[in-house]
Amino acid sequence: MKPRLIPLVITLALAAFAANAAADYPDKPIRLVVPFPPGGGADIAARAVGQQLQKSLGQPLIVDCRPGADGQIASAEVAKAAPDGYTLLYGSASGLSYVPATRKAPPYDPLRDFTPIASQFVVKYVLYAHPGLPVNSMRELIDYAHANPGKLSYGTGTSTAFLTMNELLASTKTNMVHVPYKGEVSAQADLLAGRIQLMFATPSSFQAHAKAGSIRALAVSDTERGASDPDVPTFAELGIPPLRVRAWLGVVGPAGLPKDVVERLSRAFNEALEVPDVRAQLDKLGFKPAGSSPLEKGALLKEQLDLMQRAVRDGHVASD
C-alpha cells in the first residue's frame, strides 16, 4: 500500500467502526453523572427521566451522583470520559457556566470539551424569607432593605442561586450580606432557625416548610408561576426586571460523540419530558421542562457562559 493512502484507509476504518457502534447503541447500561447530592431535586428528576429512557433505549440509565465544587467534579469526570455515549452529564449552570467563567485556569471548556445533547429543565428558584422578618411581600422586602442597608443576610447553596440573588440586589439597588453554604440543605437549617433571613432555593426542598408557615415564599424567579407554588407571584408580575441568570439542567456528553448517538439520545431525553407522570414529578420539584435539540442546547451553553464572563469582567462576580 502506498504510504500516502494509509491515513485515508485509517480514516475510513474509524468511520466504519463509529457507524457500526452507533447502529448497535446502546448495548449496555448508560451512566448519567449528576453534580448534586443524592435525594435532591436533580437526582429525583434524573431518576424519573431515566425510567422512561430505559423503556425507549432498552438499557438502564444509572444515576451517579458526584456533588462538590459547584459541579466541577462531575463535569471534569465526564469531559475525560470515552466519547461512546455511555457516560453522560446532567450538566448544570454552575458547572458549565459559573466554573469556567470564574476560574483563571478552568479544568475544562464547556464549548470545546462537551457534546451538547438536550436541555431538560429550567429550575424555578423561589425567594424564601424567615417569618421573623417583618415583610409579607417583595415590595415590603425591598423597602425594608432600603431602610436597613447591610443588615439583612441571605444564604445560597449554589453559585447560580448566588448569581440570581446578586442580580436581584443590583436591579433593586439593595445591599445585603451574603452567607455561602455547600448546599441548600445546610442553608435551609439556618433559614428555619432565623440565622439568615433570605435565600433563593428550589421548591422541592422548601414546600413543606412554606405550607407549614415555617418560612415565607415571596416570589418566583421565572416568567410563570410554579405548579408547586401557584399563589407565589413572579418577578415579572411584581414589576421586577427579568433576571438574565438562569438555573438549568441539560444533558451533555464528552466531545466527539457520534452524531447518530447524539440524535438518538436527544430524542429519547426530549420524549421523556412529554410523559405525564414525569411532568407531574417535575412540577412538584419546581422544574420546568425545556427540551431542546443539540444545536439549541449548544446555543444555551454559549449564551450563559458569555453572561457569566461579562459578570466577571464587570466586577459583579469575583474570579480566582
VOGU-3710 file (C-alpha; in Angstrom, 3 decimals, decimal comma):
1> mkprliplvi> 0,000/0,000/0,000  1,294/3,438/-0,882  2,230/5,476/2,209  0,029/8,404/1,221  -3,044/6,129/1,257  -2,523/4,898/4,811  -4,154/7,940/6,543  -7,159/7,642/4,228  -7,572/3,948/4,995  -7,323/4,607/8,737
11> tlalaafaan> -9,917/7,383/8,499  -12,334/5,168/6,568  -11,832/2,309/9,023  -12,547/4,567/12,010  -15,637/5,953/10,305  -16,924/2,440/9,622  -16,256/1,442/13,230  -18,122/4,505/14,543  -21,067/3,822/12,235  -21,349/0,224/13,434
21> aaadypdkpi> -21,038/1,305/17,067  -23,792/3,879/16,603  -26,046/1,312/14,919  -25,748/-1,032/17,927  -26,085/1,744/20,501  -26,863/1,229/23,292  -25,916/-2,351/24,126  -25,105/-1,794/27,817  -26,215/0,497/30,683  -25,679/4,255/30,359
31> rlvvpfppgg> -24,241/6,216/33,280  -25,677/9,679/33,919  -23,437/11,700/36,249  -25,401/14,186/38,385  -23,411/17,013/40,049  -25,717/17,188/43,084  -26,216/15,090/46,240  -28,473/12,007/46,320  -32,069/12,729/47,244  -32,064/16,268/45,877
41> gadiaaravg> -34,224/17,623/43,081  -31,718/16,902/40,309  -31,287/13,313/41,474  -35,054/12,738/41,651  -35,581/14,295/38,218  -32,775/12,233/36,687  -34,318/9,011/38,000  -37,784/9,943/36,754  -36,428/10,640/33,278  -34,182/7,583/33,462
51> qqlqkslgqp> -37,130/5,231/33,893  -38,533/6,448/30,587  -35,172/6,198/28,838  -34,865/2,575/29,852  -38,152/1,904/28,057  -37,163/3,783/24,898  -33,486/2,741/24,691  -33,787/-0,754/26,145  -30,932/-0,213/28,613  -30,835/1,032/32,214
61> livdcrpgad> -29,833/4,613/32,927  -27,672/4,514/36,048  -27,753/7,781/38,009  -24,372/8,501/39,610  -24,366/11,495/41,988  -20,989/13,246/42,182  -21,578/16,505/44,097  -18,986/19,105/45,013  -17,046/22,127/43,785  -20,022/23,764/42,034
71> gqiasaevak> -20,378/20,830/39,661  -16,696/20,847/38,714  -16,015/17,303/39,946  -18,785/15,710/37,899  -18,164/17,866/34,823  -14,412/17,199/34,746  -15,004/13,464/35,019  -17,369/13,361/32,059  -15,137/15,637/29,963  -12,406/12,976/30,228
81> aapdgytlly> -14,699/10,003/29,532  -14,670/7,996/26,313  -16,951/9,543/23,649  -19,059/6,422/23,239  -22,379/7,605/24,687  -22,166/5,504/27,853  -21,070/8,320/30,182  -23,236/11,450/30,188  -23,554/14,513/32,392  -26,653/16,181/33,770
91> gsasglsyvp> -24,857/19,469/33,349  -25,827/22,499/35,425  -25,432/26,244/35,097  -22,963/26,123/37,987  -20,665/23,517/36,475  -20,849/24,542/32,815  -21,129/28,336/33,119  -20,024/29,583/36,536  -16,932/27,401/37,000  -15,387/28,053/33,546
101> atrkappydp> -16,092/31,789/33,815  -14,690/32,317/37,305  -11,602/30,081/37,296  -8,353/31,529/35,974  -7,355/28,031/34,883  -10,651/26,252/34,167  -10,462/22,443/34,280  -12,471/22,213/31,055  -14,000/24,298/28,289  -17,808/23,849/28,163
111> lrdftpiasq> -17,916/24,627/24,438  -14,942/22,526/23,376  -14,857/19,582/25,784  -18,514/18,520/25,658  -21,083/17,455/23,086  -24,486/19,158/23,612  -27,381/16,683/23,609  -30,526/18,302/25,029  -31,765/20,849/27,513  -34,000/19,344/30,169
121> fvvkyvlyah> -35,250/21,843/32,706  -35,275/25,442/33,779  -35,190/25,497/37,569  -37,631/27,908/39,158  -35,990/29,473/42,178  -38,265/30,806/44,892  -37,142/33,578/47,219  -37,887/32,410/50,768  -37,876/34,539/53,924  -37,827/33,695/57,605
131> pglpvnsmre> -41,221/34,591/59,128  -39,487/36,726/61,763  -38,601/39,201/59,025  -41,324/41,899/59,141  -42,263/41,685/55,452  -45,056/39,902/53,609  -44,241/40,790/50,007  -41,365/41,662/47,700  -42,329/45,347/47,799  -42,148/45,323/51,581
141> lidyahanpg> -38,835/43,449/51,445  -37,288/45,977/49,083  -38,499/48,900/51,215  -37,192/47,230/54,382  -33,818/46,507/52,778  -33,517/50,147/51,652  -34,225/51,277/55,217  -31,760/48,756/56,669  -28,785/48,528/54,284  -26,363/45,716/55,071
151> klsygtgtst> -28,456/44,374/57,958  -30,189/41,514/56,156  -28,363/38,284/55,315  -29,108/35,789/52,602  -27,819/32,275/52,099  -27,025/30,423/48,896  -26,444/26,738/48,324  -25,240/27,004/44,712  -23,311/29,508/42,655  -26,338/30,006/40,396
161> afltmnella> -28,502/30,954/43,379  -25,789/33,430/44,386  -25,727/34,986/40,915  -29,532/35,152/40,851  -29,592/36,978/44,187  -26,705/39,196/43,104  -28,646/40,268/40,029  -31,787/40,916/42,093  -29,868/43,112/44,536  -28,381/45,090/41,660
171> stktnmvhvp> -31,759/45,628/39,966  -33,461/46,708/43,217  -30,441/48,710/44,478  -30,394/46,894/47,797  -27,478/45,783/49,955  -27,431/42,523/51,939  -24,822/40,223/53,465  -24,033/37,002/51,583  -23,601/33,774/53,567  -22,447/30,900/51,310
181> ykgevsaqad> -23,257/27,256/52,047  -22,189/23,968/50,492  -25,770/23,111/49,564  -29,403/24,010/50,059  -29,862/21,547/52,930  -27,342/23,226/55,231  -28,635/26,685/54,292  -32,194/25,550/54,930  -31,417/24,737/58,563  -30,098/28,242/59,197
191> llagriqlmf> -33,047/29,871/57,419  -35,517/27,897/59,526  -33,598/28,888/62,666  -33,517/32,554/61,642  -29,724/32,752/61,456  -30,191/34,060/57,911  -33,285/35,901/56,698  -33,494/35,064/52,991  -32,442/32,628/50,319  -33,225/31,529/46,780
201> atpssfqaha> -33,908/27,804/46,622  -35,712/25,137/44,625  -39,262/24,428/45,856  -38,610/20,707/46,305  -36,626/21,354/49,486  -38,878/24,019/51,000  -42,503/23,394/50,002  -43,493/21,592/53,185  -41,939/24,294/55,376  -43,649/27,065/53,387
211> kagsiralav> -47,049/25,382/53,697  -46,484/24,917/57,426  -45,609/28,596/57,825  -42,045/27,921/58,955  -40,794/30,082/56,097  -42,475/32,504/53,709  -42,353/32,328/49,888  -42,114/35,828/48,383  -41,557/35,442/44,626  -40,651/33,086/41,784
221> sdtergasdp> -37,678/33,844/39,540  -39,464/32,894/36,334  -41,968/34,305/33,877  -44,621/31,813/35,020  -45,873/30,806/38,436  -44,883/27,339/39,534  -47,380/24,499/39,738  -45,945/23,711/43,160  -46,498/27,299/44,410  -49,409/28,712/42,378
231> dvptfaelgi> -50,055/31,544/44,864  -46,499/32,895/44,730  -46,121/35,762/42,201  -43,377/36,012/39,622  -40,845/38,813/39,443  -42,481/39,931/36,186  -45,835/40,336/37,931  -44,169/42,455/40,591  -42,533/44,760/38,053  -39,019/43,492/38,716
241> pplrvrawlg> -36,855/43,273/35,549  -36,373/39,727/34,211  -33,287/38,031/35,580  -30,737/37,017/32,959  -29,140/34,301/35,067  -30,946/31,013/34,578  -30,698/27,877/36,654  -30,940/24,887/34,339  -30,085/21,259/33,828  -29,193/19,724/30,498
251> vvgpaglpkd> -27,585/16,633/29,056  -24,099/16,708/27,525  -21,508/14,082/26,752  -17,767/14,131/26,122  -16,547/15,884/22,997  -16,641/13,782/19,853  -19,841/11,776/20,383  -21,050/10,170/17,116  -23,852/12,156/15,508  -26,241/9,178/15,396
261> vverlsrafn> -25,746/8,564/19,107  -26,347/12,241/19,904  -29,552/12,307/17,875  -30,889/9,142/19,469  -30,133/10,361/22,981  -31,586/13,796/22,315  -34,801/12,284/21,015  -35,085/9,933/23,999  -34,478/12,640/26,613  -36,943/15,028/24,958
271> ealevpdvra> -39,630/12,364/24,635  -39,275/11,503/28,330  -40,304/15,057/29,223  -43,640/14,555/27,458  -44,717/11,638/29,671  -47,479/12,861/32,047  -46,115/11,028/35,098  -42,672/12,543/34,554  -44,088/16,042/34,103  -46,089/15,671/37,314
281> qldklgfkpa> -42,945/14,789/39,254  -41,070/17,704/37,718  -43,858/20,128/38,641  -43,566/19,085/42,278  -39,826/19,763/42,148  -40,269/23,204/40,609  -38,549/22,060/37,419  -39,959/23,444/34,180  -39,449/21,037/31,241  -37,445/22,716/28,485
291> gssplekgal> -36,417/20,097/25,939  -34,272/21,139/23,014  -32,228/19,976/20,080  -28,440/19,554/20,419  -27,974/22,798/18,466  -30,261/24,713/20,825  -28,501/23,223/23,829  -25,159/24,363/22,432  -26,525/27,885/21,953  -27,691/27,970/25,581
301> lkeqldlmqr> -24,254/26,890/26,793  -22,618/29,734/24,879  -25,204/32,318/25,954  -24,900/31,501/29,648  -21,088/31,305/29,526  -20,968/34,736/27,875  -23,278/36,096/30,587  -21,057/34,754/33,365  -17,902/36,062/31,710  -19,455/39,530/31,428
311> avrdghvasd> -20,395/39,402/35,119  -16,756/38,662/35,970  -15,445/41,441/33,692  -17,910/43,962/35,152  -16,847/43,075/38,676  -20,208/41,615/39,738  -18,622/38,202/40,309  -15,121/37,516/41,587  -12,759/35,109/39,850  -9,965/33,084/41,392
//
